């Protein structure tokens, strides 16, 4: 039995992960592992050593700044891992064929690694643009209609936009949770959380022990995204109360300018909440935990096995080196 499986004192780990298509990505202090259960039932494993840009540029590890850097890095690595897992599960009716002329041209000019990096970067930018459009641009535009009913009332305008942001965010998560193809992904999400909880509890990493753990984790990405929305509401309300802006386009541009600050604050809050247990922390993290009802489902044993394998691959040699 490996030393990671022995019973140890409880603590909080910096290890975390992401659910994929029939798989899980786990990141530790030095390594990242992607484990995918292929259609034949076998596990496909991809491992890599992590390199952090803050090691070359320490300023990027400073509070507030590190939140934006880590968010961008998580998005890029998450999309890369998701694309890797998707390779084993082509869509129904999709056949592997010759690449298009554009794909062949880009591959020849850039090379396979640079071509993959380009596609991943474009996917990240597209996802980011869609998120900004859905959770910031749309509420700003719809909130502008309030000015027609309550002209010149900035408080009502701010409240309307805030309510729309929350409504759209919750509706989006609820819609995703009812999509058939997403349910298994969210079950793997539950397996990832349960595996982390089991490890933090100091219990042996077995299917039986993992199964008994809760599936809602305070350091989940869902909670982080909710905090981004909540902080954006607080920051924009204060800013627009001091400097009233009624034009929808100008308000949206102001939201974009404030977004890095909002992400930085949200990241620092998540770090603080992840390290503390108490009434205040539980109260502030309760909405994010509740939203995980939409993004985490109970996993089956095969999913838990994937989570255990992925986590064991990234755990440090010495327990405690991954302390949060």
C-alpha positions as a Markdown table, in Angstrom:
| # | Residue | x | y | z |
|---|---|---|---|---|
| 1 | Unk | 0.0 | 0.0 | 0.0 |
| 2 | Unk | 1.4 | 3.4 | -1.0 |
| 3 | Unk | 2.2 | 6.0 | 1.6 |
| 4 | Unk | -0.5 | 8.2 | 0.1 |
| 5 | Unk | -3.1 | 5.6 | 1.1 |
| 6 | Unk | -2.1 | 5.4 | 4.8 |
| 7 | Unk | -4.3 | 7.2 | 7.3 |
| 8 | Unk | -2.9 | 10.6 | 8.1 |
| 9 | Unk | -4.0 | 13.8 | 9.9 |
| 10 | Unk | -6.6 | 16.0 | 8.3 |
| 11 | Unk | -5.4 | 19.0 | 6.3 |
| 12 | Unk | -6.3 | 21.1 | 3.2 |
| 13 | Unk | -4.6 | 20.4 | 0.0 |
| 14 | Unk | -3.8 | 22.6 | -3.0 |
| 15 | Unk | -4.5 | 19.7 | -5.3 |
| 16 | Unk | -7.6 | 20.2 | -7.4 |
| 17 | Unk | -9.0 | 19.1 | -10.7 |
| 18 | Unk | -11.6 | 19.4 | -13.4 |
| 19 | Unk | -14.1 | 17.0 | -14.8 |
| 20 | Unk | -13.6 | 15.9 | -18.5 |
| 21 | Unk | -15.4 | 13.7 | -21.0 |
| 22 | Unk | -15.3 | 10.4 | -19.2 |
| 23 | Unk | -12.3 | 11.5 | -17.2 |
| 24 | Unk | -10.7 | 13.8 | -14.7 |
| 25 | Unk | -7.7 | 16.1 | -14.7 |
| 26 | Unk | -5.9 | 16.6 | -11.4 |
| 27 | Unk | -3.2 | 19.2 | -10.7 |
| 28 | Unk | -0.8 | 19.0 | -7.8 |
| 29 | Unk | 2.1 | 21.3 | -6.7 |
| 30 | Unk | 4.4 | 19.9 | -9.3 |
| 31 | Unk | 2.5 | 17.6 | -11.7 |
| 32 | Unk | -0.7 | 17.4 | -13.7 |
| 33 | Unk | -2.4 | 14.2 | -14.7 |
| 34 | Unk | -5.3 | 13.5 | -17.0 |
| 35 | Unk | -7.0 | 10.1 | -16.7 |
| 36 | Unk | -9.7 | 9.1 | -19.2 |
| 37 | Unk | -11.7 | 5.9 | -19.3 |
| 38 | Unk | -11.8 | 4.9 | -22.9 |
| 39 | Unk | -14.7 | 3.1 | -24.5 |
| 40 | Unk | -13.0 | -0.3 | -24.0 |
| 41 | Unk | -12.9 | 0.4 | -20.2 |
| 42 | Unk | -9.1 | 0.9 | -20.1 |
| 43 | Unk | -7.6 | 4.0 | -18.6 |
| 44 | Unk | -5.6 | 6.4 | -20.8 |
| 45 | Unk | -3.2 | 8.5 | -18.7 |
| 46 | Unk | -1.4 | 11.7 | -19.6 |
| 47 | Unk | 1.1 | 13.2 | -17.2 |
| 48 | Unk | 3.3 | 16.3 | -17.3 |
| 49 | Unk | 5.5 | 18.4 | -15.0 |
| 50 | Unk | 4.1 | 21.8 | -14.2 |
| 51 | Unk | 6.0 | 25.0 | -14.9 |
| 52 | Unk | 4.7 | 28.2 | -13.3 |
| 53 | Unk | 5.3 | 31.6 | -14.9 |
| 54 | Unk | 5.5 | 33.1 | -11.4 |
| 55 | Unk | 8.8 | 31.3 | -10.9 |
| 56 | Unk | 10.3 | 33.4 | -13.8 |
| 57 | Unk | 8.3 | 36.5 | -13.0 |
| 58 | Unk | 7.7 | 36.7 | -9.2 |
| 59 | Unk | 5.5 | 39.7 | -9.5 |
| 60 | Unk | 2.8 | 37.5 | -11.2 |
| 61 | Unk | 2.6 | 35.6 | -7.9 |
| 62 | Unk | 1.6 | 38.7 | -5.9 |
| 63 | Unk | -1.9 | 38.9 | -4.3 |
| 64 | Unk | -4.7 | 40.1 | -6.7 |
| 65 | Unk | -2.3 | 39.7 | -9.7 |
| 66 | Unk | -2.0 | 35.9 | -9.2 |
| 67 | Unk | -5.7 | 35.4 | -9.4 |
| 68 | Unk | -5.8 | 36.7 | -13.0 |
| 69 | Unk | -2.7 | 34.7 | -14.0 |
| 70 | Unk | -4.0 | 31.4 | -12.4 |
| 71 | Unk | -7.5 | 31.9 | -13.9 |
| 72 | Unk | -6.0 | 32.2 | -17.4 |
| 73 | Unk | -3.7 | 29.3 | -16.8 |
| 74 | Unk | -6.5 | 27.1 | -15.5 |
| 75 | Unk | -8.7 | 27.9 | -18.5 |
| 76 | Unk | -5.9 | 27.1 | -21.0 |
| 77 | Unk | -4.9 | 23.8 | -19.2 |
| 78 | Unk | -8.6 | 22.9 | -18.7 |
| 79 | Unk | -9.5 | 23.3 | -22.4 |
| 80 | Unk | -6.3 | 21.4 | -23.4 |
| 81 | Unk | -7.3 | 18.5 | -21.1 |
| 82 | Unk | -10.9 | 18.6 | -22.4 |
| 83 | Unk | -9.8 | 18.4 | -26.0 |
| 84 | Unk | -7.6 | 15.5 | -25.1 |
| 85 | Unk | -10.4 | 13.6 | -23.5 |
| 86 | Unk | -12.7 | 14.3 | -26.4 |
| 87 | Unk | -10.4 | 12.6 | -28.8 |
| 88 | Unk | -11.5 | 9.2 | -27.5 |
| 89 | Unk | -15.2 | 9.9 | -28.0 |
| 90 | Unk | -16.1 | 11.2 | -31.4 |
| 91 | Unk | -19.6 | 12.5 | -31.8 |
| 92 | Unk | -22.2 | 10.2 | -33.2 |
| 93 | Unk | -21.9 | 10.0 | -37.0 |
| 94 | Unk | -18.5 | 11.6 | -36.9 |
| 95 | Unk | -15.7 | 9.7 | -38.7 |
| 96 | Unk | -12.0 | 10.2 | -38.6 |
| 97 | Unk | -11.0 | 11.5 | -42.0 |
| 98 | Unk | -8.5 | 13.6 | -43.7 |
| 99 | Unk | -7.9 | 17.0 | -42.1 |
| 100 | Unk | -9.3 | 20.0 | -44.0 |
| 101 | Unk | -7.0 | 22.1 | -46.3 |
| 102 | Unk | -6.8 | 24.8 | -43.6 |
| 103 | Unk | -5.9 | 22.4 | -40.9 |
| 104 | Unk | -3.2 | 20.8 | -43.1 |
| 105 | Unk | -1.8 | 24.2 | -44.1 |
| 106 | Unk | -1.7 | 25.4 | -40.4 |
| 107 | Unk | -0.2 | 22.1 | -39.3 |
| 108 | Unk | 2.5 | 22.3 | -42.0 |
| 109 | Unk | 3.4 | 25.9 | -41.2 |
| 110 | Unk | 3.2 | 25.8 | -37.4 |
| 111 | Unk | 4.0 | 22.1 | -36.6 |
| 112 | Unk | 1.7 | 19.9 | -34.5 |
| 113 | Unk | 2.5 | 21.4 | -31.1 |
| 114 | Unk | 2.1 | 25.0 | -32.2 |
| 115 | Unk | -1.0 | 24.1 | -34.2 |
| 116 | Unk | -2.6 | 22.5 | -31.1 |
| 117 | Unk | -1.6 | 25.5 | -29.0 |
| 118 | Unk | -3.2 | 27.8 | -31.5 |
| 119 | Unk | -6.5 | 25.9 | -31.5 |
| 120 | Unk | -6.5 | 25.7 | -27.7 |
| 121 | Unk | -5.9 | 29.5 | -27.4 |
| 122 | Unk | -8.7 | 30.2 | -29.9 |
| 123 | Unk | -11.0 | 27.9 | -27.9 |
| 124 | Unk | -10.1 | 29.7 | -24.6 |
| 125 | Unk | -10.7 | 33.1 | -26.2 |
| 126 | Unk | -14.0 | 32.0 | -27.7 |
| 127 | Unk | -15.1 | 30.6 | -24.3 |
| 128 | Unk | -14.1 | 33.7 | -22.5 |
| 129 | Unk | -15.8 | 35.9 | -25.0 |
| 130 | Unk | -19.0 | 33.9 | -24.7 |
| 131 | Unk | -18.9 | 34.1 | -20.9 |
| 132 | Unk | -18.3 | 37.8 | -20.9 |
| 133 | Unk | -21.1 | 38.3 | -23.4 |
| 134 | Unk | -23.6 | 36.1 | -21.5 |
| 135 | Unk | -22.9 | 37.3 | -17.9 |
| 136 | Unk | -21.8 | 40.9 | -18.4 |
| 137 | Unk | -22.8 | 42.3 | -21.8 |
| 138 | Unk | -26.4 | 40.8 | -21.8 |
| 139 | Unk | -27.3 | 42.0 | -18.3 |
| 140 | Unk | -25.9 | 45.5 | -19.2 |
| 141 | Unk | -28.0 | 45.7 | -22.3 |
| 142 | Unk | -31.2 | 44.4 | -20.7 |
| 143 | Unk | -30.6 | 46.6 | -17.7 |
| 144 | Unk | -30.6 | 49.5 | -20.1 |
| 145 | Unk | -34.3 | 48.9 | -20.6 |
| 146 | Unk | -34.9 | 49.8 | -17.0 |
| 147 | Unk | -33.8 | 53.4 | -17.8 |
| 148 | Unk | -36.8 | 53.7 | -20.0 |
| 149 | Unk | -39.1 | 53.1 | -17.0 |
| 150 | Unk | -36.9 | 54.7 | -14.3 |
| 151 | Unk | -34.9 | 57.4 | -16.2 |
| 152 | Unk | -32.0 | 58.8 | -14.2 |
| 153 | Unk | -32.3 | 56.3 | -11.3 |
| 154 | Unk | -28.9 | 54.7 | -11.0 |
| 155 | Unk | -29.8 | 52.7 | -7.9 |
| 156 | Unk | -32.7 | 50.9 | -9.8 |
| 157 | Unk | -30.4 | 50.4 | -12.8 |
| 158 | Unk | -27.7 | 48.8 | -10.7 |
| 159 | Unk | -30.2 | 46.5 | -8.9 |
| 160 | Unk | -31.7 | 45.4 | -12.2 |
| 161 | Unk | -28.4 | 44.5 | -13.7 |
| 162 | Unk | -27.3 | 42.7 | -10.5 |
| 163 | Unk | -30.5 | 40.6 | -10.5 |
| 164 | Unk | -30.1 | 39.8 | -14.2 |
| 165 | Unk | -26.5 | 38.6 | -13.7 |
| 166 | Unk | -27.6 | 36.2 | -10.9 |
| 167 | Unk | -30.7 | 35.1 | -12.8 |
| 168 | Unk | -28.7 | 34.4 | -16.1 |
| 169 | Unk | -26.0 | 32.6 | -14.2 |
| 170 | Unk | -28.3 | 30.3 | -12.2 |
| 171 | Unk | -30.4 | 29.6 | -15.3 |
| 172 | Unk | -27.3 | 28.7 | -17.3 |
| 173 | Unk | -26.1 | 26.2 | -14.7 |
| 174 | Unk | -29.6 | 24.8 | -14.4 |
| 175 | Unk | -29.9 | 24.3 | -18.2 |
| 176 | Unk | -26.5 | 22.7 | -18.3 |
| 177 | Unk | -27.4 | 20.3 | -15.5 |
| 178 | Unk | -30.3 | 19.0 | -17.6 |
| 179 | Unk | -28.3 | 18.3 | -20.7 |
| 180 | Unk | -27.9 | 14.6 | -21.2 |
| 181 | Unk | -24.3 | 14.7 | -22.3 |
| 182 | Unk | -23.3 | 16.9 | -19.4 |
| 183 | Unk | -24.7 | 14.6 | -16.6 |
| 184 | Unk | -21.8 | 12.2 | -16.8 |
| 185 | Unk | -19.3 | 15.1 | -16.9 |
| 186 | Unk | -20.9 | 16.5 | -13.7 |
| 187 | Unk | -20.8 | 13.0 | -12.2 |
| 188 | Unk | -17.0 | 12.9 | -12.8 |
| 189 | Unk | -17.0 | 16.4 | -11.1 |
| 190 | Unk | -18.6 | 14.8 | -8.1 |
| 191 | Unk | -15.9 | 12.0 | -8.1 |
| 192 | Unk | -13.2 | 14.7 | -8.2 |
| 193 | Unk | -14.6 | 16.5 | -5.2 |
| 194 | Unk | -15.1 | 13.3 | -3.2 |
| 195 | Unk | -11.6 | 12.1 | -3.9 |
| 196 | Unk | -10.1 | 15.4 | -2.7 |
| 197 | Unk | -12.3 | 15.3 | 0.4 |
| 198 | Unk | -11.2 | 11.7 | 1.2 |
| 199 | Unk | -7.5 | 12.7 | 0.9 |
| 200 | Unk | -7.9 | 15.8 | 3.0 |
| 201 | Unk | -9.7 | 13.7 | 5.6 |
| 202 | Unk | -6.5 | 11.5 | 5.9 |
| 203 | Unk | -8.4 | 8.4 | 4.9 |
| 204 | Unk | -7.0 | 5.7 | 2.6 |
| 205 | Unk | -7.9 | 6.4 | -1.0 |
| 206 | Unk | -10.3 | 3.5 | -1.6 |
| 207 | Unk | -13.6 | 3.5 | -3.6 |
| 208 | Unk | -15.5 | 2.8 | -0.3 |
| 209 | Unk | -13.9 | 5.7 | 1.5 |
| 210 | Unk | -14.3 | 8.1 | -1.4 |
| 211 | Unk | -18.0 | 7.2 | -1.9 |
| 212 | Unk | -18.9 | 8.3 | 1.6 |
| 213 | Unk | -17.5 | 11.8 | 1.1 |
| 214 | Unk | -19.6 | 14.9 | 0.3 |
| 215 | Unk | -19.7 | 16.1 | -3.3 |
| 216 | Unk | -19.8 | 19.9 | -2.6 |
| 217 | Unk | -16.3 | 21.4 | -2.2 |
| 218 | Unk | -15.7 | 25.0 | -1.1 |
| 219 | Unk | -12.8 | 25.5 | -3.5 |
| 220 | Unk | -14.9 | 24.4 | -6.5 |
| 221 | Unk | -14.8 | 26.3 | -9.8 |
| 222 | Unk | -18.5 | 26.8 | -9.6 |
| 223 | Unk | -18.1 | 28.6 | -6.3 |
| 224 | Unk | -15.3 | 30.7 | -7.8 |
| 225 | Unk | -17.5 | 31.7 | -10.8 |
| 226 | Unk | -20.3 | 32.6 | -8.4 |
| 227 | Unk | -17.9 | 34.8 | -6.4 |
| 228 | Unk | -16.8 | 36.5 | -9.6 |
| 229 | Unk | -20.5 | 37.4 | -10.3 |
| 230 | Unk | -21.1 | 38.5 | -6.7 |
| 231 | Unk | -17.9 | 40.6 | -6.5 |
| 232 | Unk | -18.7 | 42.2 | -9.9 |
| 233 | Unk | -22.1 | 43.2 | -8.5 |
| 234 | Unk | -20.5 | 44.8 | -5.4 |
| 235 | Unk | -17.7 | 46.6 | -7.3 |
| 236 | Unk | -19.9 | 47.9 | -10.2 |
| 237 | Unk | -22.6 | 49.1 | -7.8 |
| 238 | Unk | -20.0 | 51.1 | -5.8 |
| 239 | Unk | -18.3 | 52.4 | -9.0 |
| 240 | Unk | -21.4 | 53.4 | -10.8 |
| 241 | Unk | -22.8 | 55.0 | -7.6 |
| 242 | Unk | -19.8 | 57.3 | -7.5 |
| 243 | Unk | -19.5 | 57.8 | -11.3 |
| 244 | Unk | -22.9 | 57.3 | -12.9 |
| 245 | Unk | -22.8 | 55.8 | -16.4 |
| 246 | Unk | -26.0 | 55.3 | -18.2 |
| 247 | Unk | -24.9 | 54.4 | -21.7 |
| 248 | Unk | -25.0 | 50.6 | -22.1 |
| 249 | Unk | -21.8 | 50.4 | -24.2 |
| 250 | Unk | -19.8 | 52.6 | -21.9 |
| 251 | Unk | -21.1 | 50.6 | -18.9 |
| 252 | Unk | -20.0 | 47.3 | -20.6 |
| 253 | Unk | -16.6 | 48.7 | -21.3 |
| 254 | Unk | -16.3 | 49.8 | -17.7 |
| 255 | Unk | -17.2 | 46.2 | -16.7 |
| 256 | Unk | -14.3 | 44.9 | -18.9 |
| 257 | Unk | -11.9 | 47.3 | -17.2 |
| 258 | Unk | -13.0 | 46.2 | -13.8 |
| 259 | Unk | -12.9 | 42.5 | -14.6 |
| 260 | Unk | -9.3 | 41.7 | -13.8 |
| 261 | Unk | -9.7 | 43.4 | -10.4 |
| 262 | Unk | -12.9 | 41.4 | -9.8 |
| 263 | Unk | -11.2 | 38.1 | -10.7 |
| 264 | Unk | -8.3 | 39.0 | -8.4 |
| 265 | Unk | -10.5 | 39.7 | -5.5 |
| 266 | Unk | -12.6 | 36.6 | -6.1 |
| 267 | Unk | -9.5 | 34.4 | -6.2 |
| 268 | Unk | -8.1 | 35.8 | -2.9 |
| 269 | Unk | -11.5 | 35.3 | -1.3 |
| 270 | Unk | -11.5 | 31.6 | -2.4 |
| 271 | Unk | -8.0 | 31.2 | -1.0 |
| 272 | Unk | -9.1 | 32.6 | 2.3 |
| 273 | Unk | -12.3 | 30.6 | 2.5 |
| 274 | Unk | -10.5 | 27.4 | 1.6 |
| 275 | Unk | -8.2 | 27.9 | 4.6 |
| 276 | Unk | -10.7 | 28.7 | 7.2 |
| 277 | Unk | -13.7 | 26.9 | 8.8 |
| 278 | Unk | -16.1 | 29.0 | 10.8 |
| 279 | Unk | -19.6 | 30.5 | 10.8 |
| 280 | Unk | -18.6 | 33.5 | 8.7 |
| 281 | Unk | -16.9 | 31.3 | 6.1 |
| 282 | Unk | -19.8 | 28.9 | 5.9 |
| 283 | Unk | -22.3 | 31.7 | 5.5 |
| 284 | Unk | -20.3 | 33.4 | 2.7 |
| 285 | Unk | -19.6 | 30.1 | 0.8 |
| 286 | Unk | -23.1 | 28.7 | 1.2 |
| 287 | Unk | -24.5 | 30.1 | -2.1 |
| 288 | Unk | -21.6 | 28.7 | -4.1 |
| 289 | Unk | -22.0 | 25.3 | -2.4 |
| 290 | Unk | -25.7 | 25.3 | -3.2 |
| 291 | Unk | -25.0 | 26.0 | -6.9 |
| 292 | Unk | -22.9 | 22.9 | -7.0 |
| 293 | Unk | -26.2 | 21.0 | -6.9 |
| 294 | Unk | -26.4 | 21.9 | -10.6 |
| 295 | Unk | -22.7 | 21.0 | -11.5 |
| 296 | Unk | -21.9 | 17.9 | -9.3 |
| 297 | Unk | -23.8 | 14.6 | -9.4 |
| 298 | Unk | -23.1 | 11.3 | -7.5 |
| 299 | Unk | -20.5 | 9.2 | -9.4 |
| 300 | Unk | -20.4 | 5.5 | -9.9 |
| 301 | Unk | -17.5 | 3.4 | -8.7 |
| 302 | Unk | -15.7 | 3.5 | -12.1 |
| 303 | Unk | -15.7 | 7.3 | -12.0 |
| 304 | Unk | -14.3 | 7.2 | -8.4 |
| 305 | Unk | -11.5 | 4.9 | -9.6 |
| 306 | Unk | -10.6 | 7.5 | -12.2 |
| 307 | Unk | -10.5 | 10.2 | -9.6 |
| 308 | Unk | -8.3 | 8.1 | -7.3 |
| 309 | Unk | -5.9 | 7.3 | -10.1 |
| 310 | Unk | -5.6 | 10.9 | -11.2 |
| 311 | Unk | -5.0 | 12.2 | -7.7 |
| 312 | Unk | -2.4 | 9.6 | -6.7 |
| 313 | Unk | -0.4 | 10.6 | -9.8 |
| 314 | Unk | 0.0 | 14.2 | -8.7 |
| 315 | Unk | 0.5 | 13.8 | -5.0 |
| 316 | Unk | 4.0 | 14.9 | -3.8 |
| 317 | Unk | 6.5 | 12.4 | -2.4 |
| 318 | Unk | 6.3 | 14.0 | 1.0 |
| 319 | Unk | 2.8 | 14.6 | 2.5 |
| 320 | Unk | 2.4 | 18.2 | 3.4 |
| 321 | Unk | 4.2 | 19.7 | 0.4 |
| 322 | Unk | 0.8 | 20.2 | -1.1 |
| 323 | Unk | -0.7 | 22.0 | 1.9 |
| 324 | Unk | -3.1 | 24.8 | 1.0 |
